[in-house]
Amino acid sequence: MFSDLTEKLNDIFKVIKSKGVITEKDLDNALREIKFALLEADVNYKVVKDFTKELKEELKGKELEKSLTPGQIVVEEVHKKLTEILGGQAQPLTITKTPFIIMLVGLQGSGKTTTAAKLAKFLRSKGRQPLLVACDIYRPAAIKQLQILGKQINIDVFSKENSKPEDIAKEALNYAKQNGKNVIIIDTAGRLHIDDELMEELERIKQKIEPDEILFVADAMIGQEAVNVAKVFDERVGITGAIFTKLDGDARGGAALSIMKVVGKPIKFAGVGEKISDFEPFYPDRVASRILGMGDVLTLIEKVRETENEKEAKELARKLKKQQFSLDDFLNQLKKIQKMGSIAKIIQMIPGMNKVKIDDEESFNKEIKHIEAIILSMTKEERQNYKILNASRKRRIAKGSGTRVSDVNRLIKQFIEMNKMMKGMNKSKAFNLMKRLGIKM
């Protein structure tokens, strides 16, 4: 989402970092460029004005002219201020009672129904027993959509025909208590625009069930209008936070950078893709790092942890230590990368890799299928020891996998390179960071 802003800020920092000494004029020029970059990203004007004013005051107090690394100080301060306007400390859901009631609100088309399912799946992965509640009785097929999504992720959906939304919500509460559901997620109706009828209905639901969280679901693609709409929902219903959908899209990102300062409510989650699993908690400091092209190692590590259990991690560590990393292990690691989601998104999380572009992700997935076909065409002995692969064996493998000998040679070369990289991880900073976080590689 923030690719344009990231590119502009990186260009500004490149100029700043090239200077051994930063004068007041240099600083003013950089701040002016940062201001224009934020405005072009559709950030609220008042937020930009306050941001640049506070940043200037902070930087002037740092005595840049005496610093040996003035450019780095500027980057660090920008990161700090971006983190602040994004909300400062992450504010995740704090589930304090049973059942815990979450009410999703927003305009029609914001993605509430899909978000309800994503949130339910996320909470179940944390050990909760969620119940989805269909309170959108107006939009054609809204209830059916929620039921289909619920079936896909194996989560119960409560619905009732010929009833008012507030009564459905109340009955769902009783159902949850009777069936051991400790989190209730209510999908409410939206409208194409804000109207009193919608707000009054939401107020009745709120009064009837007293939700613990009222989360405003916003489509990031509509820009600053999302912030204006959030203000109205907060005034009428009283939202406790926001969830932005389509944060992986082409929108400029200004709404996400404005909502905390303008509305005073934190972003709690973000939808980052079309899959039900493309959903993550919102961490202001990590998002600020992504915007500045610093990557997001912590989120990347969390994704690794989701695909690697402790037993597998220990076994991989043992093989690396004894230099027994095989072609089977190579294939296994590639499949884990696929499970982690979009390769393009993953690369953006790696520090220094923000400018790498994946033009055709489908080709990447096809390549993995070719690699799998080649490796599975090998004997067990060949997969354990690639060094025995002579010309005759390679021809047999190519024929068996429907590929060419040159493809087999390329795979072996890739495996050797990855093997070197994996062996070197024991000495790397990334490995030490993983170790501190309790991940055994």
C-alpha positions in Angstrom: 0.0 0.0 0.0 2.7 2.5 1.0 5.0 1.8 -1.9 4.8 5.3 -3.4 5.4 6.9 0.0 8.2 4.5 0.7 9.9 5.3 -2.5 9.7 9.1 -2.0 10.9 8.9 1.6 13.8 6.7 0.6 14.8 9.2 -2.1 14.7 12.0 0.5 16.8 10.0 3.0 19.3 9.1 0.3 20.1 12.8 -0.2 20.3 13.4 3.6 22.5 10.4 4.2 25.0 11.5 1.5 25.8 14.7 3.5 28.5 14.6 6.1 27.0 17.7 7.7 23.3 18.7 7.7 22.7 22.4 7.8 19.4 24.1 8.8 18.7 24.7 5.1 19.2 21.0 4.3 16.8 20.1 7.2 14.2 22.5 6.0 14.4 21.2 2.4 14.1 17.6 3.7 11.1 18.4 5.9 9.4 20.2 3.0 9.9 17.1 0.8 8.6 14.9 3.6 5.5 17.1 3.9 4.8 16.9 0.2 5.3 13.1 0.2 2.8 12.7 3.1 0.2 15.0 1.5 0.5 13.1 -1.8 -0.1 9.9 0.2 -3.5 11.4 1.2 -2.6 12.0 4.8 -4.8 14.5 6.6 -3.4 18.0 6.2 -3.6 18.9 9.9 -1.8 15.6 10.8 0.9 16.4 8.2 1.3 20.0 9.6 1.7 18.8 13.2 4.0 15.9 12.1 6.5 18.1 10.3 6.3 20.8 13.0 7.0 18.3 15.8 9.7 16.5 13.8 11.5 19.8 13.1 11.6 20.6 16.9 12.8 17.2 17.7 15.6 17.3 15.1 16.8 20.7 16.1 17.3 19.5 19.6 19.5 16.7 18.4 22.4 19.0 17.3 22.7 17.4 13.9 25.7 19.5 12.9 27.8 17.8 15.7 26.7 14.2 14.9 28.8 11.7 13.0 25.6 10.1 11.5 23.2 13.0 11.0 21.3 11.2 8.2 20.6 8.2 10.4 19.3 10.4 13.2 16.8 11.9 10.8 15.6 8.5 9.7 15.2 7.3 13.3 13.2 10.4 14.3 10.9 10.0 11.2 10.4 6.4 12.3 9.5 7.5 15.8 7.0 10.2 14.6 5.4 7.8 12.1 5.0 5.3 14.8 3.3 7.9 17.0 0.8 9.0 14.3 0.0 5.4 13.6 -1.0 4.9 17.2 2.2 4.4 19.2 1.9 1.2 21.1 0.0 -1.7 19.5 -3.5 -2.0 21.1 -4.7 -5.6 20.5 -8.0 -7.0 21.6 -7.9 -7.7 25.4 -10.5 -10.4 26.0 -11.5 -10.0 29.6 -14.8 -11.9 29.9 -16.9 -14.7 28.5 -18.6 -14.4 26.1 -16.6 -11.4 24.7 -18.8 -9.5 22.2 -17.3 -7.8 19.1 -19.5 -5.7 16.9 -18.3 -4.8 13.4 -19.7 -1.6 11.8 -19.0 0.2 8.6 -20.4 1.2 5.2 -21.6 -1.4 2.6 -18.7 -2.7 0.6 -16.1 -2.1 3.3 -15.5 -5.9 3.7 -17.3 -6.4 7.0 -18.5 -10.0 6.3 -15.2 -11.3 5.1 -13.4 -9.4 7.9 -15.8 -11.1 10.4 -14.6 -14.5 9.2 -10.9 -13.5 9.1 -11.2 -12.2 12.7 -13.0 -15.4 13.8 -10.2 -17.6 12.3 -7.5 -15.4 13.9 -9.1 -15.7 17.3 -9.6 -19.4 17.0 -5.8 -19.7 16.3 -5.3 -18.1 19.7 -7.4 -20.7 21.5 -10.8 -19.0 21.4 -14.1 -20.5 20.4 -15.8 -17.9 18.2 -19.4 -17.6 17.0 -20.2 -15.6 13.9 -23.6 -13.8 14.0 -25.4 -12.7 10.8 -27.2 -9.4 11.5 -27.1 -8.0 8.0 -30.7 -8.9 7.0 -30.9 -6.4 4.1 -28.1 -7.1 1.6 -28.9 -9.9 -0.8 -27.0 -13.1 0.1 -25.2 -11.5 3.1 -26.3 -14.2 5.4 -25.4 -16.9 2.9 -22.0 -15.4 2.3 -21.2 -15.5 6.1 -22.5 -19.1 6.2 -20.2 -20.1 3.3 -17.2 -18.5 4.9 -18.1 -20.1 8.3 -18.2 -23.5 6.7 -14.8 -22.9 5.0 -13.1 -22.3 8.3 -15.3 -24.6 10.3 -16.8 -21.9 12.6 -20.5 -21.8 13.6 -22.7 -19.1 12.2 -25.9 -18.0 14.0 -28.7 -16.6 11.9 -32.5 -16.3 12.2 -35.1 -15.4 9.6 -37.8 -12.8 10.1 -36.2 -11.2 13.1 -34.9 -7.8 13.9 -31.0 -7.5 14.0 -31.0 -6.5 17.7 -33.2 -9.6 18.5 -30.9 -11.9 16.4 -27.9 -10.5 18.4 -29.6 -11.1 21.7 -30.5 -14.7 20.8 -27.0 -15.3 19.6 -25.7 -14.3 23.0 -27.9 -16.9 24.7 -26.8 -19.5 22.1 -23.1 -18.8 22.7 -23.6 -19.2 26.5 -25.3 -22.6 26.0 -22.8 -23.9 23.4 -19.4 -22.9 24.9 -18.7 -20.0 22.6 -16.5 -17.5 24.3 -16.2 -14.8 21.6 -19.2 -13.5 19.6 -18.5 -11.6 16.3 -21.5 -9.7 15.0 -21.6 -8.8 11.3 -24.0 -5.8 11.0 -25.6 -4.2 8.0 -23.9 -1.4 6.1 -25.3 1.3 3.7 -23.9 3.0 0.6 -23.8 6.1 2.8 -24.4 7.1 6.4 -28.1 7.6 7.3 -30.1 7.8 10.5 -31.9 4.5 10.0 -28.6 2.7 9.9 -27.2 4.5 13.0 -30.4 3.9 15.0 -30.3 0.2 14.2 -26.7 0.0 15.4 -27.6 1.9 18.5 -30.4 -0.6 19.3 -28.0 -3.6 18.8 -25.5 -1.9 21.1 -28.1 -1.2 23.8 -29.4 -4.8 23.6 -26.1 -6.7 23.9 -23.6 -4.2 25.3 -20.6 -5.1 23.1 -17.1 -5.1 24.5 -15.6 -3.8 21.3 -17.1 -1.9 18.4 -14.7 -2.1 15.5 -15.1 0.2 12.5 -14.2 -1.7 9.3 -12.8 0.6 6.6 -11.8 0.0 3.0 -8.3 1.6 2.7 -9.0 2.3 -1.0 -11.5 5.1 -0.2 -8.8 7.2 1.4 -9.6 10.2 3.7 -13.3 9.5 3.3 -12.8 6.5 5.6 -11.5 8.8 8.3 -14.5 11.1 7.9 -16.9 8.2 8.1 -15.2 6.8 11.1 -15.7 10.1 12.9 -19.5 9.9 12.3 -19.7 6.3 13.5 -17.7 7.2 16.6 -20.0 10.1 17.4 -23.2 8.0 17.0 -22.2 4.5 18.1 -18.9 4.9 19.9 -16.2 2.8 18.1 -13.3 1.4 20.1 -11.0 0.8 17.2 -10.6 0.2 13.4 -9.8 -2.6 11.0 -8.5 -1.6 7.6 -9.2 -3.9 4.7 -7.2 -4.0 1.4 -4.0 -2.7 3.1 -2.2 -4.7 0.5 -3.8 -2.7 -2.4 -2.7 0.3 -4.4 -4.3 3.0 -2.2 -2.0 5.7 -0.9 -2.4 4.8 2.7 -3.3 8.3 4.1 -6.3 7.0 5.9 -4.3 4.6 8.0 -1.8 7.4 8.8 -4.6 9.8 9.8 -7.3 7.9 11.8 -5.6 7.7 15.2 -4.8 11.5 15.2 -8.1 12.6 13.7 -10.6 10.2 15.4 -8.5 9.1 18.4 -9.1 5.4 17.9 -6.4 2.8 17.2 -6.2 0.5 14.2 -6.3 -3.0 15.7 -6.2 -5.3 12.7 -5.4 -5.1 9.0 -6.6 -7.2 6.1 -3.6 -7.8 3.8 -5.0 -10.0 1.1 -8.0 -11.9 -0.2 -7.4 -15.2 1.6 -9.0 -15.7 5.0 -5.6 -16.1 6.5 -4.5 -12.7 5.1 -5.2 -10.9 8.4 -2.9 -9.6 11.1 -2.7 -7.5 14.2 -1.7 -3.9 13.5 1.7 -2.9 15.0 2.4 0.8 14.4 6.2 0.5 14.8 6.3 -2.4 12.3 4.2 -0.6 9.8 6.4 2.5 10.2 9.4 0.3 9.5 7.8 -1.0 6.3 7.0 2.5 5.2 10.6 3.5 5.6 11.9 0.5 3.7 13.4 -1.1 6.9 11.5 -4.3 6.5 9.5 -6.1 9.2 11.6 -8.9 10.6 9.3 -9.5 13.6 6.2 -10.2 11.5 8.3 -12.3 9.2 9.5 -14.4 12.1 5.9 -14.8 13.4 4.9 -16.1 10.0 7.8 -18.6 10.1 6.6 -19.8 13.5 3.1 -20.4 12.2 4.5 -22.9 9.6 7.3 -24.5 11.7 6.5 -26.5 14.8 9.1 -27.0 17.6 9.9 -30.6 16.6 10.6 -29.6 12.9 12.7 -26.6 14.0 14.9 -28.8 16.2 15.3 -31.4 13.5 16.3 -28.7 10.9 18.8 -27.2 13.4 20.3 -30.7 13.9 20.7 -31.2 10.2 22.3 -27.8 9.6 24.7 -28.4 12.4 25.8 -31.8 11.0 25.6 -30.5 7.4 22.9 -33.0 6.5 20.5 -30.5 4.8 19.1 -32.5 1.9 17.1 -31.9 -1.3 14.0 -33.1 0.6 14.7 -30.4 3.2 15.2 -27.9 0.4 11.8 -28.7 -1.0 10.2 -28.6 2.4 11.5 -25.1 3.1 10.2 -23.8 -0.3 6.8 -25.2 0.5 6.9 -23.4 3.9 7.6 -20.1 2.0 4.4 -20.8 0.0 2.4 -21.3 3.1 3.6 -18.0 4.5 1.6 -16.2 1.8 2.5 -13.9 -1.0 6.2 -14.0 -1.8 6.1 -10.4 -2.8 4.8 -9.4 0.7 7.4 -11.6 2.4 10.3 -9.9 0.4 9.0 -6.5 1.6 9.5 -7.7 5.2 13.2 -8.3 4.7 15.3 -5.3 5.5 16.9 -3.8 2.4 14.6 -5.8 0.0 11.8 -3.2 -0.3 12.9 -2.3 -3.9 12.8 -5.9 -5.1 9.8 -6.5 -7.4 8.1 -9.8 -8.0 6.6 -9.3 -11.5 4.9 -12.7 -11.8 4.1 -14.6 -8.6 2.3 -17.3 -10.6 5.7 -18.1 -12.3 7.3 -18.4 -8.8 4.6 -21.0 -7.8 5.1 -22.9 -11.1 8.8 -23.0 -10.5 8.2 -24.6 -7.1 6.1 -27.3 -8.8 8.9 -28.0 -11.3 11.4 -28.3 -8.4 9.0 -30.7 -6.6 8.7 -32.8 -9.8 12.5 -32.9 -10.2 13.2 -33.9 -6.6 10.4 -36.5 -6.5 11.9 -38.1 -9.6 15.1 -38.7 -7.7 15.9 -41.8 -5.7 16.1 -41.5 -1.9 19.9 -41.8 -2.1 20.1 -39.0 -4.7 17.9 -36.7 -2.6 20.2 -37.3 0.4 23.5 -36.8 -1.6 23.3 -34.6 -4.7 27.0 -35.2 -5.4 26.2 -38.7 -6.9 24.1 -37.1 -9.7 26.1 -37.8 -12.9 25.0 -37.0 -16.5 23.1 -40.3 -16.8 21.2 -39.8 -13.6 20.3 -36.3 -14.5 18.9 -37.4 -17.9 16.7 -40.0 -16.1 15.5 -37.4 -13.6 14.7 -34.8 -16.4 12.7 -37.4 -18.3 10.8 -38.6 -15.3 9.9 -35.0 -14.2 9.0 -33.7 -17.7 11.8 -31.1 -17.6 15.3 -30.6 -19.2 18.7 -31.5 -17.9 19.5 -27.8 -17.7 16.5 -27.4 -15.3 18.0 -30.2 -13.1 21.4 -28.5 -13.2 19.8 -25.1 -12.2 18.0 -26.8 -9.3 21.3 -28.3 -8.0 22.9 -24.9 -8.2 20.0 -23.3 -6.3 20.3 -26.0 -3.6 24.0 -25.5 -3.2 23.5 -21.7 -2.8 20.7 -22.2 -0.2 22.7 -24.8 1.6 25.5 -22.3 2.0 23.0 -19.6 3.2 21.4 -22.0 5.7 24.8 -23.0 7.1 25.7 -19.4 7.5 22.6 -18.6 9.5 24.2 -19.8 12.7 26.5 -16.8 12.6 24.0 -14.2 11.4 22.2 -11.5 13.2 18.9 -12.9 11.9 19.7 -16.2 13.6 20.6 -14.5 16.9 17.3 -12.5 16.7 15.3 -15.7 16.2 17.1 -17.3 19.1 16.2 -14.5 21.4 12.6 -14.8 20.4 12.6 -18.5 21.2 12.8 -19.8 17.6 15.2 -22.7 17.3 16.8 -22.9 13.8 
